[in-house]
Amino acid sequence: MPNAHRHRHPWHSRRCGRTNPNLRTIDPATVNALLDAPSLVAALHAAFRDGGVTPVRHHHNIPMGARDDATLLLMPAWDNEVPPRHIGVKTVTVHPDNPAQSAPQPSVQGAYLLLDGQTGAPRALIDGPALTARRTAAASALASRFLSRPDSQRLVMVGTGRLAPDLVMAHCAERPITHVSVWGRDADKAENLARRMSGHGFRIEACGDLEAAITNADIVSCATTSRTPVFAGEWLTPGTHVDLVGGFRPDMREADDTAITRARVFVDTRAGAMAEAGDIVQPLAAGLIAADDIIAELSELCRDEHIGRSSITEITMFKSVGTALEDLAAAELLIDRLTP
C-alpha cells in the first residue's frame, strides 16, 4: 500500500527502533584482560563483606523434542544500596547434546546483562563463561587468603577444563606458589595445560601420580565434573588446604568421606552448598557431618566474624557452588574499568 509507512504509530520509530549507545558488548578477551586476579579478589572481598540481594535462581526445563531436554538458568542480583548501583542477571543455557550435533557447540553457554540500578538501562552484555571462570577462581583465591597457610608453595590442580588455568593463576596470585602439579584423567590434556601455562614465574608440570602430588601439596584445587571422589582423604597431610570447585550438583563428588571428616569445612554460601554440592549434601544425608560442622561461609570470613584457619596443622576445605553476588561484583569491576 503506497505511503503505508506514514500511518505507523507515532511512537514506533522513536521507541521500537531506538538503540542504546551506552550498551557495551564485552568479549572474552576483554574480560580476561581487565579482570586480573588481585583486583577481582579485592572486589569480591568487598562484595561479601557488604552483602547484596541474590534471589533464588530460576530453573526452567526446555523440551527439545527428540533431543535431550535443555535447561535455562536465570541468576539475578543487586547491591544493598537504595536505589542499587547496578542490577545484574546471568543467563545460562545447558544443551547436553550440543557437542554431538552436526555443528558442535559447547553444552553450557551464557551471558551476563548488567543494568543501571537507578534507571534500568542496560550497560553491558558480557560473555558469560569468561566472567564465570574469572569470578569462580577469584572466590577460591579469596577463601585461600583465610584458609591456606601463608607460606603455601606447592599447588596441585586436579582437572584440566575451562576453570583450571584461572584457578592456577588466582591461587598463585594469592600465595607464593613456586610449583604447580596438574593432574587429569586425560594425561595429554594435563601435559598441554602445563605447557600452555609455562613462563608465569612458577614451575608447572603434569603429574601421573596424584597420591604423591597431594601428599606433598600445600593447596589442592579440584575442578572436575566427577560423580565419584577423585582423591582419597587419607592422602592429605596436616596443614593442607583443599579447594573444591567442580561439583555443582548433589550427585557429584570430588572429595571422599575421609577428606570431609578430616577437614574443617567452609563454604561460599551455606544455602547453596547444602542444597547443591554433593560433597556436602551426601555426607549430611549419611550422617557423617551435621550442618553445624560447616564452620563458616565466605561472607562471615570477609566480615571478620570468623578467623578461618586457626593452626598450621589443620586441614581446611572450601566448597563453592557459586553465587550471583560474585557475578555482579565482577561485572561492576569490569564496567568501571571500561568507563572513562
Secondary structure, 3 states (H helix, E strand, C coil): CCCHHHHCCCCHHHHHCCCCCCCEEECHHHHHHHCCHHHHHHHHHHHHHHCEECCCCEEEEECCCCCCCEEEEEEEEEECCCCCCEEEEEEEEECCCHHHCCCCCCCEEEEEEEEECCCCCEEEEEEHHHHHHHHHHHHHHHHHHHHCCCCCCEEEEECCCCCHHHHHHHHHHHCCCCEEEEECCCHHHHHHHHHHCCCCCCEEEECCCHHHHHHCCCEEEECCCCCCCCECHHHCCCCCEEEECCCCCCCCCCECHHHHHHCEEEECCHHHHHHHCHHHHHHHHHCCCCHHHEEEEHHHHHCCCCCCCCCCCCCEEEECCCCHHHHHHHHHHHHHHHCC
